[in-house]
Amino acid sequence: MTALPLESYLAGRWSRGEGVETVLVDPVTGAELATVSAKGLDLKGALGFARTQGQSALRAMSYAERAKLVGAVADTLIANRARYEEIAIANSGNTKVDAAIDIDGGIGTLKYFSRLCAGLGDARMLLDEKPVRLAKAENYQAIHLMVPRRGVAVHINAFNFPGWGLWEKAAVSLIAGVPVLAKPASATALLAHAMVRDVVAAKVLPEGALSLLCGSAGNLLDALTSEDVVAFTGSADTAARVRGHPNVVATSVPVNIEADSINAALLAPDAALGSASFDAFIREVVREMTVKAGQKCTAIRRILVPTERADAVAEALKAKLSAIKLGDPRQEDVRMGPLVTRAQQAAAFDGIRRLAAEAAVVCGGADAPSIDGIDRSRSAFAAPTLLKLKDAGGARAVHEVEVFGPAATIVPYRDEHDACALVARGGGSLVASVYGEDQAFLASMVSEIGPSHGRLLMVDPSIASAHTGHGIVMPQCNHGGPGRAGNGEELGGLFGLRLYHQRLAVQGSTDLLASLQAKAASPH
């Protein structure tokens, strides 16, 4: 694969920025794959083009018609899928399993929303609540409608899911009738660029409905208006800069954030060694630590177990993690590839050292592993690293430091009350999972730890082998979380359309409201 500058697709044409801002590399070999730059590009003009050309074309369509467009995007990606896998392996260090989560996850989300929203029919607005009477006169009532916003959806995506991150946001926005300007993370932009280029070439979307910015955001946020919306996925530090940008604040641009998350998996007190719940717990922790080399915002970072089982859990996890083969993901027997860049590797090692100040390292560590045929000075590998707390009550780093890599820490707990308190110290997370057989315990945990999370996976033996996974985001379910996770909400079936609509109370006569209801679809 030859290094080449990646162009941005703005205002209906492919444009190349000035110079080089970022070099994209193969994290196994260090080979240069491509460069990106957005310097000198007219971002204000690109937003204006999307607002006029893209918005007008999408607004002229019904929900069902826009859902059909999204289905055509998915079909285009399916036709080119083989190329995407090669790109994901080269630019992100993905194994085939990792690449499938990203590529097929994006395609599957497009297909899901295309099918779901076809049911909204010819409507162009959504009915949020039925009429309510406002006065003694029965003829005077009110309804709540949701009407599509008139601006552009600016999607700023993370480096770990350049495919899924692009399409899970775009699917909902396009069906809502709001054009998309997507900015993938520069380090892994190759996949998003290839996908958008194929969709543009296929001419399945109106001009201006989909734009792509490869490179830095530059003055993009300066050019937003109150009609636009921002959906951001990434670090809490960058999220704070986006949310606090002077123009975003001054014009009250809606911002949805999905940021840091120190997710937990909890083994219930009744889950005995060798039970279906215990085995499901061990299996899921190992999977979440190693799939995509732990580079998932939903990955398990804290492993909560009853104090009396902490050593047994540590031994079981160590045995399985030690058997994971690291290496070049192009090799069929490799189970885990590298982190995406050496900068991410350095950040992961720094985080592991911070955790190790309060915990014992069971396996792995903060040094690059030796792998046959791999140059440690050019690659970005990290070994699966398991730590175990010495003092669960006094430790702080485990609840505050998110290592975005293959690392997790065993946190022993005394009882149910202690477990809930420890989980809550994460400050708000995207997801937690609980493994046990006592239905009463599982139900109580939902109410106790639910306020700290956007999603809970409750695993009993009946679904121990059937569930979709702690870290897999399903389009039917809410994705987001309170507190440090960003306090955002995405997906969740038709609920995901809300971000791209203005909720509107309409007061008037029963005849007028009846005519509006006839033109609206209900998302409920």
Salt bridges, closest charged atoms under 4 A:
GLU7 OE1 - ARG197 NH2 3.26
ASP26 OD2 - ARG330 NH2 2.44
ASP75 OD1 - LYS111 NZ 2.60
GLU85 OE1 - ARG81 NH1 3.30
ASP104 OD1 - ARG81 NE 2.69
ASP128 OD1 - ARG498 NH2 2.73
ASP128 OD2 - ARG503 NE 2.50
ASP128 OD1 - HIS524 NE2 3.51
GLU129 OE1 - HIS144 ND1 3.43
GLU129 OE2 - ARG503 NH2 2.97
GLU138 OE2 - ARG133 NH1 3.94
GLU168 OE2 - LYS169 NZ 3.32
ASP198 OD2 - ARG83 NH1 2.67
ASP222 OD1 - HIS245 NE2 3.15
ASP228 OD2 - ARG51 NH2 2.74
GLU258 OE1 - HIS479 NE2 3.06
ASP260 OD2 - ARG484 NH2 3.83
GLU284 OE1 - ARG287 NH2 2.59
GLU288 OE1 - LYS296 NZ 2.70
ASP311 OD1 - LYS388 NZ 3.46
ASP328 OD1 - ARG330 NH1 2.85
GLU332 OE2 - LYS96 NZ 3.18
ASP333 OD2 - LYS325 NZ 2.64
GLU400 OE2 - ARG396 NE 3.47
GLU402 OE2 - ARG301 NH2 3.82
ASP418 OD1 - ARG414 NH2 3.63
GLU490 OE2 - LYS169 NZ 3.65
